[in-house]
Structures are given as structure tokens and as C-alpha cells.
Amino acid sequence: MKRREFIKGSAIIGATASVPFLLRGESGLFETKTGRKVYRILNANKTMVGTLPVLRAFAGDHNDYVSPYVFFDEFGPVKVNPNDKPLRVDAHPHAGIIPTTYFLEGAGHHKDSLNYDFQIGKGDFMMFSSGRGAIHMEETGQKLFDAGGLYHGFQIWLNMPAKFKFTDPSTAVHRGNKIGNIETEKYSAKIVLGELFNAKSSVEVISPTFYFHIKMKADCKLEIPVNATHNAFVYIIDGNLETEGRTAVKPNQVVLYERGDSLINLYSKDGAELLLLGGQPLNEPVYAYGPFVMNSEEEIKKCYSDYQSGKMGNPDLVN
């Protein structure tokens, strides 16, 4: 079996901090002193994963503000021509985390050491609960190979609480009927995880977590309720956004918020598309070694040994 060495800390290639840009003149936000304060703005950085170009928003850093999430990549948008060689990430292991994949456009092919081999597409949400360890491969799917099109979405890792780190791995794909939906004159929202207003996802989670995909139309103001003790952050996909402190946010930037208030205030003058994510902080040690995220160095050593000895599966059978 082919075994690849993973450089310690190889997943830790995060974003760079941005100097906040403050809007001058009239503000479109609410005249209120309530609402979460902005802690920091981050710029996502370009990198490559296999042959796939990604924008990396964070990777193992800023845990005090992003937990229970631990890693965030936007893949694409990439134009794929019919019959092009698939964009691909070869077979690789994970342990201690749940890599989630959410498609905005296009289609993907997932294959893993748990004997799952399937296509996923626009609006689908996949959870690869790695637990004690498993191997998977990812590439552009059959639909794009046949017809071409855009490949665009997110792979975002949820950290697993310590008591779940060595559970049996599993894979699940959730189609549109599992995802909550809100449609109004001013905005729309997909509730991938958690609950917002009167809409709720039916996808089960192992710790309190939310994941909202929101599209705001022009001159839209939103007050998003969140648990005051939970983390929350916003990633801008497209358009323009104003948030607390008259802070302007542009595409591929992340807004990290301080805890302590139950509202996140957002305004878009011309329209915006964004992800709003967060949940209950795990408040546990984080040790990362490439694709393994555990609570101690000893656990990381066990994961590496299990991978090398074949306990996570055979990468030759997954590729």
C-alpha cells in the first residue's frame, strides 16, 4: 500500500489578518448599541489541495472564535470543460474530525475506505465523520466530465468532541429535503445545520452547531439571533456587506465575532451572498497533524501508527 508522510502542521496554513475598512458617510445598519462586536477580519489565502485551487479561510487557528469548526476551504469557482481530466485530491486519511462538503455549483465524486462511492451535486451536504480514522478520495464528478460547468463549494471541518474522537467512522450525504429553507422578498437562506427563525435542518449533529447559507438582496438588513455563549463567524462569498462598527466586508473575507451578545447585525446595500457558521465552543485542547485533529500528542501518534499499519484502510483501493 502507498503511504504518504504528513508533515506536522501541514494543515495549518490559515488566513491573514485584514485592517478593517470603515464606511464613511451614511450607514445602512441599525441605529442600535446591541449586537456582536467584530473581533477581527481575515483574508482567505489561495493554495492548492491536490490539483484543486482553494481559498483557505482558516486552518487550526483562531479556535477561540471558530470552534466547533477547525478548518475552512472554499473550492473554486473553477470552469471545467467536458472531458477534462478531473480535478482531484488523491486518497488521504482523516481522524478526529468531520470534513463537510457543500456544493454551490457542479458535482463531485467521493470514494472512501468505508465502501462508499457516490456522486454529490448542487445543494448536497456531505459529512465524512472520520472518528478513529478512515481514508477518502475527492474529485470533480461525472456530470462535469460529461457536460462541463462550474465547480464551486466548501469543505469545512467540524471538530469532534473528545468523547467521539475514536468512534467508528461513517459517511452520510444529505440532499435538499434535509436542509431548511427560508424565502422572503429581501433574503433567502438555506439552513444546512441548526435552526434559524422558523426553519430547521434535520441533519443531526454531535454538538450544538449552525451552518447558514444566506443571500441578501439590495438594501437588506438582517438581525440574526445566536446563542450569546456560542461562537459565530461570517464568510463573504459575493457582494458587499456592512457589519458592526460600520465595518465593510468584501468577498473572501471572514468576520470573527466576539461572544456575549445574541444578535449579529448585517446590512447589504447592493446584495450579498455569505455563510454564517458557529456553535458551542468545545473548549478542549487541539492537536493537529496534517489531516488528524485530536486532543493530545499521544492520540496523534496513535492515528499516525493506525494509518501506517493499514487500520484506516488501503489507499490503493480508494484511489
Legacy VTK file of the C-alpha trace (Angstrom):
# vtk DataFile Version 3.0
C-alpha trace
ASCII
DATASET POLYDATA
POINTS 319 float
0.000 0.000 0.000
1.162 3.524 -0.752
1.810 5.566 2.382
2.423 9.279 2.290
4.212 11.163 5.018
2.271 14.045 6.514
4.350 16.983 7.670
3.458 18.036 11.180
1.260 21.113 10.954
0.739 20.686 7.208
-2.913 21.714 7.508
-2.010 24.883 9.387
-1.939 27.353 6.506
-4.515 29.888 7.559
-5.689 33.313 6.525
-4.001 36.663 7.040
-5.460 39.403 9.203
-7.003 42.375 7.422
-7.113 46.001 8.537
-10.847 46.764 8.904
-12.232 49.214 6.357
-14.716 51.562 7.998
-17.524 53.031 5.935
-17.675 56.828 5.670
-20.866 58.806 5.318
-24.291 57.291 5.868
-24.543 53.823 7.344
-27.227 51.349 6.322
-27.129 49.445 9.610
-29.492 49.653 12.524
-29.144 52.540 14.957
-28.553 50.277 17.930
-25.926 49.588 20.542
-26.817 45.912 20.690
-25.228 43.253 18.534
-21.996 41.310 18.457
-18.719 43.169 18.234
-16.264 42.332 15.461
-13.083 40.765 16.806
-11.085 40.511 13.582
-11.376 40.430 9.786
-9.371 37.758 7.932
-8.435 37.456 4.267
-8.654 33.945 2.807
-5.421 32.836 1.098
-5.007 30.950 -2.168
-3.471 27.484 -2.009
-3.693 24.119 -3.758
-5.074 20.840 -2.465
-4.079 18.143 -4.920
-4.890 19.682 -8.304
-7.728 21.763 -6.880
-7.328 25.523 -6.256
-8.851 26.650 -2.963
-9.200 29.735 -0.795
-8.300 28.895 2.795
-10.009 30.996 5.446
-8.509 29.287 8.493
-6.831 26.007 9.397
-6.347 25.110 13.028
-6.014 28.715 14.206
-8.464 31.172 15.839
-10.120 28.307 17.727
-11.414 30.652 20.432
-13.607 32.265 17.762
-14.424 29.468 15.272
-14.818 26.301 17.382
-16.511 23.830 16.873
-15.219 24.425 13.320
-11.484 23.980 12.807
-10.733 24.332 9.072
-12.379 26.224 6.177
-11.750 25.973 2.410
-13.723 27.394 -0.500
-13.005 25.364 -3.648
-13.449 27.099 -6.970
-15.314 28.504 -8.674
-13.420 26.695 -11.430
-14.645 26.304 -15.010
-14.416 22.652 -16.071
-14.615 21.724 -19.765
-16.215 18.477 -20.965
-13.775 15.544 -20.935
-11.198 17.478 -18.897
-9.019 15.445 -16.567
-10.790 15.544 -13.168
-9.608 17.993 -10.533
-8.603 15.630 -7.785
-7.388 15.129 -4.241
-5.869 11.638 -4.013
-6.757 9.181 -1.263
-5.820 10.576 2.153
-6.772 9.852 5.773
-8.688 11.829 8.388
-9.268 11.230 12.084
-10.971 13.140 14.880
-12.928 15.494 12.606
-15.948 15.668 10.303
-14.978 17.083 6.901
-18.212 18.519 5.478
-18.713 19.315 1.793
-21.404 21.656 0.448
-21.844 22.284 -3.269
-22.971 25.621 -4.692
-22.392 24.525 -8.303
-21.248 21.446 -10.168
-20.756 17.915 -8.959
-18.205 15.828 -7.099
-17.157 12.207 -6.747
-16.454 10.797 -3.278
-14.930 7.384 -2.593
-13.744 6.110 0.783
-12.431 3.134 2.749
-15.912 2.582 4.204
-17.066 1.255 0.804
-18.954 4.413 -0.166
-18.603 5.522 -3.792
-21.075 8.169 -4.982
-21.683 11.424 -6.832
-22.773 14.580 -4.993
-24.031 17.798 -6.554
-25.503 21.262 -6.184
-27.232 21.765 -2.849
-25.976 18.481 -1.382
-24.231 18.342 2.001
-21.853 15.511 2.865
-20.446 14.606 6.293
-17.415 12.302 6.445
-17.292 11.522 10.169
-13.755 10.219 10.420
-13.694 9.266 14.120
-10.803 6.855 14.777
-9.742 7.132 11.140
-10.721 6.495 7.531
-9.477 7.320 4.020
-11.264 9.151 1.226
-10.670 10.499 -2.269
-12.338 13.567 -3.815
-12.576 14.742 -7.424
-14.854 16.530 -9.861
-17.835 14.355 -10.729
-19.226 12.564 -13.761
-21.671 15.380 -14.569
-18.845 17.873 -15.080
-16.817 15.347 -17.063
-19.754 14.788 -19.425
-21.123 18.314 -19.788
-18.624 20.707 -18.169
-19.603 23.619 -15.961
-18.618 25.363 -12.744
-17.147 23.515 -9.762
-17.773 25.547 -6.612
-18.385 24.825 -2.968
-16.929 24.464 0.502
-15.076 21.879 2.521
-15.310 22.855 6.168
-14.141 20.641 9.014
-16.148 20.243 12.194
-14.044 19.259 15.161
-15.330 16.245 17.098
-15.673 16.453 20.891
-13.151 14.296 22.761
-15.682 11.578 23.575
-16.292 10.992 19.846
-12.674 11.066 18.627
-12.297 7.275 18.447
-15.805 6.282 17.387
-16.339 4.224 14.235
-16.151 6.338 11.055
-19.226 6.908 8.882
-20.286 8.781 5.747
-23.634 10.468 5.056
-24.976 12.567 2.176
-27.889 14.888 2.917
-29.981 16.067 -0.019
-32.151 19.176 -0.207
-35.065 17.674 1.726
-32.902 17.605 4.879
-31.979 21.296 4.620
-34.249 24.058 5.944
-35.303 26.833 3.595
-36.370 30.480 4.007
-37.622 32.659 1.133
-38.596 36.309 1.623
-38.693 39.447 -0.506
-35.405 40.656 0.949
-33.359 37.495 1.534
-33.226 33.727 1.240
-31.452 31.208 3.452
-30.514 27.531 3.403
-30.322 26.082 6.913
-27.688 23.402 6.407
-27.226 22.796 10.136
-29.113 24.175 13.109
-32.156 26.426 13.177
-32.912 29.984 12.039
-36.216 31.748 12.662
-38.875 29.154 11.774
-36.680 26.954 9.561
-34.660 23.979 10.762
-32.219 21.459 9.345
-32.982 17.798 10.019
-29.283 16.862 9.805
-28.137 15.522 13.172
-25.014 16.936 14.847
-22.973 15.733 17.822
-22.621 19.176 19.408
-24.637 22.405 19.012
-23.697 23.740 15.574
-25.180 26.003 12.917
-24.389 26.494 9.217
-26.457 29.037 7.230
-26.133 29.912 3.518
-27.715 33.360 3.104
-28.404 35.505 0.034
-29.288 39.137 0.761
-30.918 41.352 -1.843
-30.191 45.081 -2.225
-30.900 47.268 0.811
-31.349 44.265 3.093
-30.918 44.450 6.856
-30.789 41.320 8.988
-30.708 40.652 12.720
-29.540 37.052 13.075
-30.169 35.550 16.529
-27.433 33.367 18.010
-26.771 31.928 21.448
-24.728 34.544 23.307
-22.285 31.877 24.554
-21.681 30.343 21.107
-19.095 31.308 18.507
-20.167 32.834 15.184
-18.341 33.935 12.053
-19.299 35.145 8.582
-17.622 34.334 5.257
-18.465 36.560 2.269
-18.899 34.656 -0.989
-20.033 37.556 -3.182
-21.276 41.130 -2.968
-20.791 43.731 -0.242
-21.607 43.683 3.440
-21.643 46.060 6.360
-21.472 44.763 9.903
-20.930 46.107 13.424
-18.905 49.282 13.799
-19.672 50.317 10.196
-17.168 47.690 9.109
-17.180 46.955 5.369
-16.543 43.348 4.319
-15.724 42.118 0.817
-15.678 38.683 -0.859
-13.298 36.050 0.530
-13.070 37.738 3.904
-14.020 36.223 7.260
-15.594 38.196 10.092
-14.826 36.759 13.524
-17.178 37.959 16.265
-16.743 38.228 19.996
-19.176 36.267 22.139
-21.533 37.924 24.598
-24.471 39.193 22.536
-27.339 37.299 20.948
-27.655 39.281 17.689
-25.495 39.611 14.587
-26.394 42.718 12.599
-25.800 42.671 8.835
-26.595 45.098 6.018
-26.014 44.944 2.268
-26.512 47.946 0.025
-26.253 46.080 -3.288
-26.778 42.453 -2.237
-24.515 39.768 -0.811
-24.068 36.006 -0.552
-22.494 34.628 2.606
-22.093 31.758 5.024
-22.806 32.265 8.715
-21.441 29.464 10.875
-20.720 28.716 14.518
-21.804 26.789 17.545
-20.890 25.856 21.084
-17.109 26.089 21.623
-15.622 22.714 22.522
-13.120 24.193 24.992
-10.764 21.248 24.551
-7.072 21.059 23.556
-6.471 20.889 19.790
-3.509 18.951 18.388
-3.300 18.871 14.583
-1.023 16.771 12.418
-1.972 17.282 8.791
-5.424 15.637 8.395
-5.606 14.402 12.010
-7.119 16.607 14.745
-7.003 15.240 18.277
-6.714 16.337 21.911
-3.166 15.222 22.698
0.133 14.354 21.065
-0.282 10.726 22.175
-3.583 10.497 20.270
-1.933 11.950 17.175
0.811 9.306 17.388
-1.833 6.585 17.603
-3.602 7.959 14.492
-0.361 8.041 12.549
0.500 4.499 13.606
-3.001 3.264 12.712
-2.753 4.859 9.273
0.705 3.425 8.589
-0.370 -0.057 9.698
-3.439 -0.061 7.442
-6.104 0.166 10.166
-7.700 3.138 8.382
-7.913 1.308 5.080
-5.952 0.769 1.898
-5.438 3.962 -0.160
-4.792 1.872 -3.285
-8.386 0.622 -3.128
-9.761 4.138 -2.652
-7.859 5.921 -5.444
LINES 1 320
319 0 1 2 3 4 5 6 7 8 9 10 11 12 13 14 15 16 17 18 19 20 21 22 23 24 25 26 27 28 29 30 31 32 33 34 35 36 37 38 39 40 41 42 43 44 45 46 47 48 49 50 51 52 53 54 55 56 57 58 59 60 61 62 63 64 65 66 67 68 69 70 71 72 73 74 75 76 77 78 79 80 81 82 83 84 85 86 87 88 89 90 91 92 93 94 95 96 97 98 99 100 101 102 103 104 105 106 107 108 109 110 111 112 113 114 115 116 117 118 119 120 121 122 123 124 125 126 127 128 129 130 131 132 133 134 135 136 137 138 139 140 141 142 143 144 145 146 147 148 149 150 151 152 153 154 155 156 157 158 159 160 161 162 163 164 165 166 167 168 169 170 171 172 173 174 175 176 177 178 179 180 181 182 183 184 185 186 187 188 189 190 191 192 193 194 195 196 197 198 199 200 201 202 203 204 205 206 207 208 209 210 211 212 213 214 215 216 217 218 219 220 221 222 223 224 225 226 227 228 229 230 231 232 233 234 235 236 237 238 239 240 241 242 243 244 245 246 247 248 249 250 251 252 253 254 255 256 257 258 259 260 261 262 263 264 265 266 267 268 269 270 271 272 273 274 275 276 277 278 279 280 281 282 283 284 285 286 287 288 289 290 291 292 293 294 295 296 297 298 299 300 301 302 303 304 305 306 307 308 309 310 311 312 313 314 315 316 317 318
